[in-house]
Amino acid sequence: MVNFRIISKIIGSLLFIESLFMSLCALISFYYHEDDLMAFLLSMLLTFASGFIFLYFGSNADNSLSRRDAYLVVTAAWVVFSIFGIFPFLIHGCIPSVTDAFFESTSGFTTTGASILDDVEVLPHAILFWRSLTQWIGGLGIVFFTIAILPSLVGGSVKVFAAEATGPIKAKMHPRLTTSAKWIWSIYLILTFGCGLSYWAAGMNWFEALNYSMTTTATGGFAIHNDSTEYFHSPTIDYISIAFQFLSGINFTLLYISLIKMKVKALFTNSEFKLYISVVVGATLWIMYLLLTRMGYDLEHAFRSALFQVVSFITTTGMFNDDAGAWPHITWVILGVVMYLGACAGSTSGGFKCIRGVMLLKVIRNNFRQSLHPNAVLPVKVNGTSIPPSKLVALFAFFTLTILMTLVTATIMIVAGIDNTNAITIALSCVSNVGPTLGTQIGPVMSWSILPDYIKWILCPLMLMGRLEIMTVLLLFTRSFWKEN
């Protein structure tokens, strides 16, 4: 059965890490002499004390995880982090509602980027930093972060990685998973540092650069200005944001091979990357044409706005430099498709993932060939590797579940009185961890505060399932998971 002792021990240690992150926010508050210092000190103490309680119940636990334990600890870690993440908002009072605070915290850690805050510019610096930090922590995975810095804590690290990592194919860059985790986090840090430095050089102050670099490389999208990057009215900042969002949407293992090992050819021979860049180019050109012919944009403005929104939506970042909700409705369809597709597996982005798109296209192609040659054996190959039938079954199960969850959630919202366009794009935005939606009531530049509380409670688990790719969470609700065998 489930080993609750080791799970409690890991959760306790993770809460210590979360309290450490809260202490960084306390330092920010102390530096700016603002009124949220006590909120972070109390949050830090509550989180730290709770960590001790979890560790007490996990004392004398053997340091080994079964596959069942791994699925439970991953889901539990994300839920617990989101719960304790509400304390700074509630204690400070900037978000007095438990529902809204939990929604904001869940949206942060899952890197969805949907916000119930109508005016973020009135918030203290430390609260803004905490919002950005939640996204940066959740970018590559809470438990995956633990594997990198505390490998001895997680005895079944391979099983945990399988439960938390995104995409159907888990590529390895090193025989030891902990070494791979450290390399991946090193690339994440390099991207964050490079993005922040570029923003600062382009005119942001250090605090703005720090926050936007964290939410850009985490493909989260939380901003410290109501107008996101549009606030700066800087084409340079827009292009920097596009570049780092795009890089963060590439498989980090592939980035390691192509940049660290200097095998650049591997990037352009990779099937997933080729689909990723093809969709970005195709969607950008299409939207650019529509902006030129229907909206009267000049050439550079049309190119920059189209490219920014396409990259922001496909990487599920959700930042904006223009109001796409005011664009022709056909652009909503294009952005909705790229929103659902998402970028590459093994990146910080959400969505269906381009690798699944590649597999799906190859299955469709094989079906056409099979019609002409019924006796032919046609394996599905991605980058020269045959995909086993079990992976293809999982592919169609995942595809079916994402569509069903989107339709069911959208239907509930339509019954609640939300218009059809918003209902569908809100559900799609949450299951893909994008953040902004497309519509006239809740668009890219609006907050989610007008949604009823019970709808927000429905969307929170949807965001979590989207981040953990559904199966990890839904598996906990099956009879076979809890049945001893």
FENWOPE-V301817 format. One record per residue. N is the residue number from 1. RES is the residue in three letters. SS is DSSP state (hx for helix, st for strand, lp for the rest). PHI is phi in whole degrees, -180 to 180 (999 if undefined). NEAR is the number of other C-alpha atoms within 10 Angstrom. Layout:
n=(N	N)
res=(RES	RES)
ss=(SS	SS)
phi=(PHI	PHI)
near=(NEAR	NEAR)
//
This chain:
n=(1	2	3	4	5	6	7	8	9	10	11	12	13	14	15	16	17	18	19	20	21	22	23	24	25	26	27	28	29	30	31	32	33	34	35	36	37	38	39	40	41	42	43	44	45	46	47	48	49	50	51	52	53	54	55	56	57	58	59	60	61	62	63	64	65	66	67	68	69	70	71	72	73	74	75	76	77	78	79	80	81	82	83	84	85	86	87	88	89	90	91	92	93	94	95	96	97	98	99	100	101	102	103	104	105	106	107	108	109	110	111	112	113	114	115	116	117	118	119	120	121	122	123	124	125	126	127	128	129	130	131	132	133	134	135	136	137	138	139	140	141	142	143	144	145	146	147	148	149	150	151	152	153	154	155	156	157	158	159	160	161	162	163	164	165	166	167	168	169	170	171	172	173	174	175	176	177	178	179	180	181	182	183	184	185	186	187	188	189	190	191	192	193	194	195	196	197	198	199	200	201	202	203	204	205	206	207	208	209	210	211	212	213	214	215	216	217	218	219	220	221	222	223	224	225	226	227	228	229	230	231	232	233	234	235	236	237	238	239	240	241	242	243	244	245	246	247	248	249	250	251	252	253	254	255	256	257	258	259	260	261	262	263	264	265	266	267	268	269	270	271	272	273	274	275	276	277	278	279	280	281	282	283	284	285	286	287	288	289	290	291	292	293	294	295	296	297	298	299	300	301	302	303	304	305	306	307	308	309	310	311	312	313	314	315	316	317	318	319	320	321	322	323	324	325	326	327	328	329	330	331	332	333	334	335	336	337	338	339	340	341	342	343	344	345	346	347	348	349	350	351	352	353	354	355	356	357	358	359	360	361	362	363	364	365	366	367	368	369	370	371	372	373	374	375	376	377	378	379	380	381	382	383	384	385	386	387	388	389	390	391	392	393	394	395	396	397	398	399	400	401	402	403	404	405	406	407	408	409	410	411	412	413	414	415	416	417	418	419	420	421	422	423	424	425	426	427	428	429	430	431	432	433	434	435	436	437	438	439	440	441	442	443	444	445	446	447	448	449	450	451	452	453	454	455	456	457	458	459	460	461	462	463	464	465	466	467	468	469	470	471	472	473	474	475	476	477	478	479	480	481	482	483	484	485)
res=(MET	VAL	ASN	PHE	ARG	ILE	ILE	SER	LYS	ILE	ILE	GLY	SER	LEU	LEU	PHE	ILE	GLU	SER	LEU	PHE	MET	SER	LEU	CYS	ALA	LEU	ILE	SER	PHE	TYR	TYR	HIS	GLU	ASP	ASP	LEU	MET	ALA	PHE	LEU	LEU	SER	MET	LEU	LEU	THR	PHE	ALA	SER	GLY	PHE	ILE	PHE	LEU	TYR	PHE	GLY	SER	ASN	ALA	ASP	ASN	SER	LEU	SER	ARG	ARG	ASP	ALA	TYR	LEU	VAL	VAL	THR	ALA	ALA	TRP	VAL	VAL	PHE	SER	ILE	PHE	GLY	ILE	PHE	PRO	PHE	LEU	ILE	HIS	GLY	CYS	ILE	PRO	SER	VAL	THR	ASP	ALA	PHE	PHE	GLU	SER	THR	SER	GLY	PHE	THR	THR	THR	GLY	ALA	SER	ILE	LEU	ASP	ASP	VAL	GLU	VAL	LEU	PRO	HIS	ALA	ILE	LEU	PHE	TRP	ARG	SER	LEU	THR	GLN	TRP	ILE	GLY	GLY	LEU	GLY	ILE	VAL	PHE	PHE	THR	ILE	ALA	ILE	LEU	PRO	SER	LEU	VAL	GLY	GLY	SER	VAL	LYS	VAL	PHE	ALA	ALA	GLU	ALA	THR	GLY	PRO	ILE	LYS	ALA	LYS	MET	HIS	PRO	ARG	LEU	THR	THR	SER	ALA	LYS	TRP	ILE	TRP	SER	ILE	TYR	LEU	ILE	LEU	THR	PHE	GLY	CYS	GLY	LEU	SER	TYR	TRP	ALA	ALA	GLY	MET	ASN	TRP	PHE	GLU	ALA	LEU	ASN	TYR	SER	MET	THR	THR	THR	ALA	THR	GLY	GLY	PHE	ALA	ILE	HIS	ASN	ASP	SER	THR	GLU	TYR	PHE	HIS	SER	PRO	THR	ILE	ASP	TYR	ILE	SER	ILE	ALA	PHE	GLN	PHE	LEU	SER	GLY	ILE	ASN	PHE	THR	LEU	LEU	TYR	ILE	SER	LEU	ILE	LYS	MET	LYS	VAL	LYS	ALA	LEU	PHE	THR	ASN	SER	GLU	PHE	LYS	LEU	TYR	ILE	SER	VAL	VAL	VAL	GLY	ALA	THR	LEU	TRP	ILE	MET	TYR	LEU	LEU	LEU	THR	ARG	MET	GLY	TYR	ASP	LEU	GLU	HIS	ALA	PHE	ARG	SER	ALA	LEU	PHE	GLN	VAL	VAL	SER	PHE	ILE	THR	THR	THR	GLY	MET	PHE	ASN	ASP	ASP	ALA	GLY	ALA	TRP	PRO	HIS	ILE	THR	TRP	VAL	ILE	LEU	GLY	VAL	VAL	MET	TYR	LEU	GLY	ALA	CYS	ALA	GLY	SER	THR	SER	GLY	GLY	PHE	LYS	CYS	ILE	ARG	GLY	VAL	MET	LEU	LEU	LYS	VAL	ILE	ARG	ASN	ASN	PHE	ARG	GLN	SER	LEU	HIS	PRO	ASN	ALA	VAL	LEU	PRO	VAL	LYS	VAL	ASN	GLY	THR	SER	ILE	PRO	PRO	SER	LYS	LEU	VAL	ALA	LEU	PHE	ALA	PHE	PHE	THR	LEU	THR	ILE	LEU	MET	THR	LEU	VAL	THR	ALA	THR	ILE	MET	ILE	VAL	ALA	GLY	ILE	ASP	ASN	THR	ASN	ALA	ILE	THR	ILE	ALA	LEU	SER	CYS	VAL	SER	ASN	VAL	GLY	PRO	THR	LEU	GLY	THR	GLN	ILE	GLY	PRO	VAL	MET	SER	TRP	SER	ILE	LEU	PRO	ASP	TYR	ILE	LYS	TRP	ILE	LEU	CYS	PRO	LEU	MET	LEU	MET	GLY	ARG	LEU	GLU	ILE	MET	THR	VAL	LEU	LEU	LEU	PHE	THR	ARG	SER	PHE	TRP	LYS	GLU	ASN)
ss=(lp	lp	lp	hx	hx	hx	hx	hx	hx	hx	hx	hx	hx	hx	hx	hx	hx	hx	hx	hx	hx	hx	hx	hx	hx	hx	hx	hx	hx	hx	hx	hx	lp	lp	lp	lp	hx	hx	hx	hx	hx	hx	hx	hx	hx	hx	hx	hx	hx	hx	hx	hx	hx	hx	hx	hx	hx	lp	lp	lp	lp	lp	lp	lp	lp	lp	hx	hx	hx	hx	hx	hx	hx	hx	hx	hx	hx	hx	hx	hx	hx	hx	hx	hx	lp	lp	hx	hx	hx	hx	hx	hx	lp	lp	lp	lp	lp	hx	hx	hx	hx	hx	hx	hx	hx	hx	hx	hx	hx	lp	lp	lp	lp	lp	lp	lp	lp	lp	lp	hx	hx	hx	lp	lp	hx	hx	hx	hx	hx	hx	hx	hx	hx	hx	hx	hx	hx	hx	hx	hx	lp	hx	hx	hx	hx	hx	hx	hx	hx	lp	hx	hx	hx	lp	lp	lp	hx	hx	hx	hx	hx	hx	hx	hx	lp	lp	lp	lp	lp	lp	lp	lp	lp	lp	lp	lp	hx	hx	hx	hx	hx	hx	hx	hx	hx	hx	hx	hx	hx	hx	hx	hx	hx	hx	hx	hx	hx	hx	hx	hx	hx	lp	lp	lp	lp	hx	hx	hx	hx	hx	hx	hx	hx	hx	hx	hx	hx	lp	lp	lp	lp	lp	lp	lp	lp	lp	lp	hx	hx	hx	hx	hx	lp	lp	hx	hx	hx	hx	hx	hx	hx	hx	hx	hx	hx	hx	hx	hx	lp	lp	lp	hx	hx	hx	hx	hx	hx	hx	hx	hx	lp	lp	lp	lp	hx	hx	hx	hx	lp	lp	hx	hx	hx	hx	hx	hx	hx	hx	hx	hx	hx	hx	hx	hx	hx	hx	hx	hx	hx	hx	hx	hx	hx	hx	lp	lp	lp	lp	hx	hx	hx	hx	hx	hx	hx	hx	hx	hx	hx	hx	hx	hx	hx	hx	lp	lp	lp	lp	lp	lp	lp	lp	lp	hx	hx	hx	lp	lp	hx	hx	hx	hx	hx	hx	hx	hx	hx	hx	hx	hx	hx	lp	lp	lp	lp	lp	lp	lp	lp	lp	lp	lp	lp	hx	hx	hx	hx	hx	hx	hx	hx	hx	hx	hx	hx	hx	hx	hx	hx	hx	hx	hx	lp	lp	lp	lp	lp	lp	lp	lp	st	st	lp	lp	st	st	lp	lp	hx	hx	hx	hx	hx	hx	hx	hx	hx	hx	hx	hx	hx	hx	hx	hx	hx	hx	hx	hx	hx	hx	hx	hx	hx	hx	hx	lp	lp	lp	lp	hx	hx	hx	hx	hx	hx	hx	hx	hx	hx	hx	hx	lp	lp	lp	lp	lp	lp	lp	lp	lp	lp	lp	lp	lp	lp	lp	lp	lp	lp	lp	lp	lp	hx	hx	hx	hx	hx	hx	hx	hx	hx	hx	hx	hx	hx	hx	hx	lp	lp	lp	hx	hx	hx	hx	hx	hx	hx	lp	hx	hx	hx	hx	lp	lp	lp)
phi=(999	-69	-90	-69	-64	-68	-66	-63	-64	-68	-61	-60	-66	-65	-66	-60	-66	-64	-66	-64	-64	-65	-65	-64	-66	-62	-65	-62	-63	-63	-64	-92	55	-110	-86	-102	-61	-64	-61	-77	-66	-67	-62	-62	-66	-63	-68	-64	-65	-65	-60	-63	-64	-62	-65	-62	-71	-100	-65	63	-78	-75	-88	-146	-116	-84	-63	-63	-62	-63	-64	-70	-69	-66	-63	-62	-62	-69	-67	-63	-59	-67	-65	-72	-70	-82	-57	-59	-68	-71	-67	-70	98	-69	-130	-74	-86	-62	-60	-66	-65	-68	-62	-65	-66	-64	-62	-69	-66	-84	58	-73	89	-76	-128	-95	-84	-79	-139	-80	-72	-88	-78	-65	-60	-68	-65	-62	-65	-63	-60	-67	-67	-60	-70	-67	-63	-78	-53	-103	119	-65	-76	-62	-61	-66	-60	-72	-99	-132	-60	-72	-73	-106	-70	-104	-60	-64	-67	-64	-60	-64	-78	-106	-67	-96	98	-79	-118	-99	-77	-114	-104	-152	-56	-92	-63	-63	-67	-61	-61	-66	-66	-64	-67	-64	-64	-60	-65	-62	-62	-63	-65	-63	-66	-62	-63	-66	-60	-63	-66	-86	124	-73	-78	-63	-71	-63	-62	-64	-68	-68	-68	-66	-79	-74	-72	-83	47	-99	101	-58	-123	-101	-128	-62	-96	53	-73	-63	-55	-84	48	-125	-57	-62	-64	-60	-69	-64	-62	-59	-61	-79	-64	-62	-63	-71	-88	-89	-52	-66	-66	-67	-62	-62	-66	-80	-99	-77	-90	60	-107	-63	-59	-61	-67	-88	-102	-82	-61	-66	-63	-64	-67	-55	-72	-67	-66	-60	-65	-63	-66	-64	-63	-65	-66	-58	-60	-66	-68	-70	-89	-111	-111	73	-70	-78	-61	-66	-64	-64	-64	-68	-66	-65	-64	-61	-69	-64	-65	-63	-78	-72	-86	59	-76	88	-74	-144	-122	-161	-92	-67	-67	-95	-80	-55	-62	-64	-68	-64	-64	-63	-68	-64	-66	-69	-63	-69	-63	76	-93	-89	-66	74	-113	-90	-83	-105	87	-67	87	-62	-64	-70	-61	-61	-61	-64	-64	-70	-65	-62	-61	-64	-66	-64	-65	-65	-65	-84	-130	-58	-95	-74	-99	-122	-71	-90	-116	-124	54	83	-108	-72	-91	-66	-54	-61	-69	-70	-63	-63	-60	-72	-65	-64	-59	-64	-65	-64	-67	-63	-64	-64	-67	-64	-65	-62	-63	-60	-71	-64	-61	-76	102	-85	-66	-57	-60	-67	-59	-68	-74	-66	-62	-65	-64	-74	-71	-99	59	-95	112	-75	-124	-127	172	-95	-92	-123	-109	-61	-101	-114	-92	-99	-66	-78	-70	-61	-59	-68	-68	-63	-69	-73	-73	-61	-65	-65	-64	-64	-66	-63	-70	-96	58	66	-59	-58	-83	-63	-58	-68	-101	-94	-67	-65	-65	-92	-82	-70	-148)
near=(11	17	18	15	19	26	27	23	25	25	26	26	19	24	25	21	17	22	24	15	17	27	18	17	26	25	15	21	22	15	12	14	12	15	13	25	24	16	22	27	18	17	26	26	15	15	25	20	16	18	23	17	15	21	23	14	16	20	13	11	16	12	15	16	21	15	17	18	20	28	24	22	24	24	20	16	21	21	19	14	21	24	16	19	26	23	23	28	25	18	16	19	13	17	19	13	14	15	17	22	25	24	26	27	30	29	30	32	30	32	37	35	31	30	24	20	18	14	13	18	14	12	14	19	21	27	24	21	23	24	25	28	25	30	29	28	22	26	29	26	24	22	27	28	20	20	25	20	13	13	18	13	17	22	17	18	23	17	17	24	20	17	24	22	21	25	23	20	14	13	13	12	17	12	8	10	18	21	15	18	24	17	19	24	18	14	19	22	14	13	21	25	17	15	24	27	16	19	23	18	14	16	14	17	12	13	16	19	21	21	22	27	28	28	29	35	34	36	35	37	32	32	25	24	16	18	21	19	21	17	12	15	11	13	17	15	21	21	15	17	26	21	15	22	33	25	18	28	29	24	24	24	22	23	21	19	16	16	14	12	10	11	14	15	10	15	18	13	11	15	17	25	23	15	17	26	17	12	20	23	14	13	23	25	17	14	25	25	17	19	22	16	12	11	14	11	16	12	12	12	16	22	18	19	23	27	22	25	26	30	32	31	36	34	38	35	34	33	32	25	25	20	16	22	20	15	17	14	13	12	23	21	13	17	25	20	16	26	34	25	24	28	35	30	28	25	28	32	36	38	30	26	28	26	26	23	20	19	21	17	13	17	17	11	13	18	14	12	13	14	10	10	12	10	8	11	9	14	14	20	14	15	9	9	9	10	15	11	11	8	14	17	11	13	19	13	12	18	15	12	15	23	14	12	18	22	16	13	21	23	17	15	22	16	11	14	11	19	16	15	17	21	26	23	26	28	27	30	32	32	33	33	35	36	32	33	33	27	23	13	16	23	20	25	19	23	20	22	15	12	14	14	15	10	13	20	14	15	21	23	18	25	30	27	23	27	30	24	25	19	16	21	22	14	15	15	10	10	9	10	17	13	9	8	6)
//
